[in-house]
Amino acid sequence: GDWTKPTLSGWKNVLLENAITPIQQYNYTTGKNSTDSAMIIDAMDILYSGKVDGFCIVSSDSDFTRLATRLREAGMKVIGIGEKKTPSPFIVACDKFIYLEIIGKSDEKKEAAPPKARKPKGSKPHSEPESDDRIPEDVIKLLSVTISDLADDSGWAFLGEVGSLIQKKRPDFDSRNYGFNKLTPLIKAISQFEIDERDTGKPHIKHIYVRNRNAK
């Protein structure tokens, strides 16, 4: 950035606290952001050096969409980090996109516990537990369709593969967006899914499978 600008003075302490070396880039023309162009050139130089396997682009600017696409075309893994206002084209151009709003949350925050299943009463033998209302319907549908895409003949899908496919479908998917630290407790909080934890023969390690309750 152009560190001669007063608007960037507030970043001084942040740079010092995190041992970040600022790179000076003057704006040659009013209204034009020379910094973005310089960053793109630097990124391509790093790409052609052949010394890295991936890139992390921290920006909410859609101008980096083509850069993300080009890096992925070269076999690089691209992780984007930005605000929730980030335009969709840049989000989907990344392998994974993380919102800044959830990064600041403490990692020690206790995982939200799934709601307890309500025992069906005699007068309502078909009643089922309710899903956590923090989880939007479109997310539940995404999970359901993805599970069906990967399910075996009995309807079960390996949760690890479900998570990987969801990430490809929606790079900005993150369980933390809905109050859960991981995908497993998120799945457990949705009443229409069943969970099967299978032994692997190794202590404390289990493979988790999931299926839609209506799967045959």
C-alpha positions in Angstrom: 0.0 0.0 0.0 0.9 3.7 -0.1 2.2 4.0 3.5 2.6 7.8 3.1 -1.2 8.1 3.4 -2.6 9.1 6.8 -5.4 6.6 6.4 -2.9 3.7 6.8 -1.2 5.1 9.9 -3.4 2.9 12.1 -1.7 -0.2 10.7 1.7 0.7 12.2 1.2 -1.1 15.5 -0.4 -4.1 13.8 2.7 -4.5 11.5 5.1 -4.2 14.5 3.2 -6.6 16.7 3.1 -9.3 13.9 6.6 -8.7 12.5 5.2 -7.7 9.1 7.4 -5.7 6.7 5.3 -3.1 4.8 5.9 -2.8 1.1 5.6 0.7 -0.3 3.6 1.1 -3.5 2.7 4.6 -4.6 -0.6 5.3 -6.5 0.6 6.7 -9.8 -2.8 8.0 -10.8 -5.7 9.3 -8.7 -8.5 6.8 -8.5 -6.4 3.8 -9.5 -5.2 1.3 -7.0 -1.6 0.4 -8.0 -1.3 -1.9 -4.9 -3.6 -4.6 -6.4 -1.6 -4.7 -9.6 1.7 -4.9 -7.7 0.3 -7.8 -5.6 -0.8 -9.7 -8.7 2.6 -9.3 -10.3 4.3 -10.5 -7.1 1.9 -13.5 -6.9 2.8 -14.5 -10.4 6.5 -14.2 -9.6 6.0 -16.5 -6.7 4.0 -18.9 -8.8 6.8 -19.2 -11.4 9.4 -19.7 -8.7 8.0 -23.2 -8.2 8.6 -23.0 -4.5 5.1 -23.0 -3.1 2.0 -25.3 -3.2 -0.7 -22.7 -2.5 -1.7 -19.1 -1.9 -3.7 -17.2 0.6 -5.4 -14.1 -0.7 -6.7 -11.8 2.1 -9.1 -9.4 0.3 -12.8 -8.7 -0.2 -12.0 -7.3 -3.7 -13.4 -9.1 -6.7 -10.4 -7.8 -8.7 -8.5 -10.8 -7.4 -11.0 -13.2 -9.0 -8.9 -13.8 -12.1 -5.7 -14.2 -10.1 -7.3 -16.9 -8.0 -8.6 -18.7 -11.1 -5.2 -18.5 -12.8 -3.4 -19.9 -9.7 -5.8 -22.8 -9.5 -5.2 -23.5 -13.2 -1.6 -23.8 -12.4 -2.4 -26.5 -9.7 -2.2 -24.2 -6.7 -4.5 -24.4 -3.8 -6.1 -21.0 -3.1 -7.6 -20.0 0.2 -9.4 -16.7 0.3 -10.1 -14.6 3.4 -12.4 -11.6 3.5 -15.5 -10.0 4.8 -19.0 -11.2 4.2 -19.5 -8.5 1.7 -17.0 -10.2 -0.6 -18.5 -10.6 -4.1 -19.5 -14.2 -5.0 -17.2 -14.5 -8.1 -14.1 -14.1 -5.9 -15.5 -16.6 -3.3 -16.2 -19.3 -5.8 -12.8 -18.8 -7.5 -11.1 -20.0 -4.4 -10.8 -23.6 -3.1 -11.9 -22.4 0.3 -13.1 -19.0 1.5 -13.1 -18.0 5.2 -15.0 -15.0 6.5 -13.0 -12.6 8.7 -16.0 -12.3 11.0 -15.5 -15.8 12.3 -11.8 -15.9 12.6 -11.7 -13.6 15.6 -13.8 -16.0 17.7 -11.9 -17.9 20.4 -10.8 -21.4 19.4 -11.5 -22.4 23.0 -15.2 -21.6 22.7 -17.2 -24.6 23.6 -18.8 -26.4 20.7 -22.5 -25.9 20.5 -24.2 -29.1 21.7 -26.8 -30.6 19.4 -30.3 -30.4 20.7 -31.6 -33.4 22.6 -34.0 -35.6 20.7 -37.5 -35.4 22.0 -38.9 -38.7 23.0 -42.0 -39.5 20.9 -45.2 -39.4 23.0 -47.8 -42.2 22.7 -50.2 -39.9 21.0 -47.6 -38.9 18.4 -45.5 -42.0 17.6 -43.9 -40.3 14.5 -42.7 -37.1 16.1 -39.0 -36.3 15.5 -36.5 -34.0 17.2 -36.3 -30.4 15.8 -33.3 -29.1 14.0 -31.2 -26.2 15.5 -32.8 -23.0 14.2 -29.3 -21.5 13.6 -28.9 -23.6 10.5 -30.6 -22.1 7.4 -32.7 -24.3 5.2 -30.4 -23.9 2.2 -27.5 -25.3 4.2 -29.6 -28.3 5.3 -30.5 -28.9 1.6 -26.9 -28.6 0.5 -25.9 -31.2 3.1 -28.8 -33.5 2.2 -28.0 -33.4 -1.6 -24.3 -33.9 -1.0 -24.9 -36.9 1.2 -27.2 -38.4 -1.4 -24.5 -37.7 -4.1 -22.0 -39.8 -2.1 -24.2 -42.4 -0.5 -23.8 -46.1 -0.9 -26.6 -48.5 -1.5 -27.8 -48.3 2.1 -27.7 -44.5 2.1 -24.5 -44.0 4.1 -21.8 -41.5 3.1 -18.4 -41.0 4.8 -18.5 -37.6 6.5 -15.0 -36.7 5.4 -15.9 -37.0 1.8 -19.1 -35.1 2.4 -17.1 -32.2 3.8 -14.7 -32.2 0.9 -17.5 -32.1 -1.7 -19.4 -29.4 0.1 -16.2 -27.3 0.1 -16.0 -27.7 -3.7 -19.6 -26.8 -4.1 -19.5 -23.8 -1.8 -16.0 -22.6 -1.0 -17.3 -20.3 1.8 -19.0 -23.1 3.7 -17.7 -23.2 7.3 -19.4 -24.8 10.2 -18.4 -21.8 12.4 -20.7 -19.6 10.4 -23.6 -21.4 12.2 -22.1 -21.7 15.6 -20.3 -25.0 15.4 -16.6 -25.6 15.5 -16.7 -28.7 13.3 -19.0 -30.4 10.7 -19.8 -33.3 13.0 -21.7 -31.4 15.7 -23.4 -29.4 12.9 -24.7 -32.6 11.3 -25.8 -33.9 14.7 -27.9 -30.8 15.3 -30.0 -31.5 12.2 -32.9 -33.9 12.9 -33.1 -35.3 9.3 -29.7 -36.9 9.4 -28.5 -40.1 11.1 -24.9 -40.6 12.4 -23.0 -43.8 12.6 -19.6 -43.8 14.3 -17.7 -46.9 13.2 -14.6 -48.4 14.8 -11.3 -48.3 12.9 -9.4 -50.7 15.1 -7.4 -47.8 16.5 -8.0 -46.3 20.0 -10.0 -43.1 20.0 -10.3 -43.0 16.2 -13.7 -43.6 14.5 -15.0 -43.1 11.0 -18.2 -41.1 11.0 -20.9 -41.9 8.4 -24.1 -39.9 7.8 -27.3 -40.5 5.9 -30.7 -38.9 5.4 -33.3 -40.4 7.7 -35.6 -41.0 4.7 -32.9 -43.0 2.8 -33.9 -46.6 2.2 
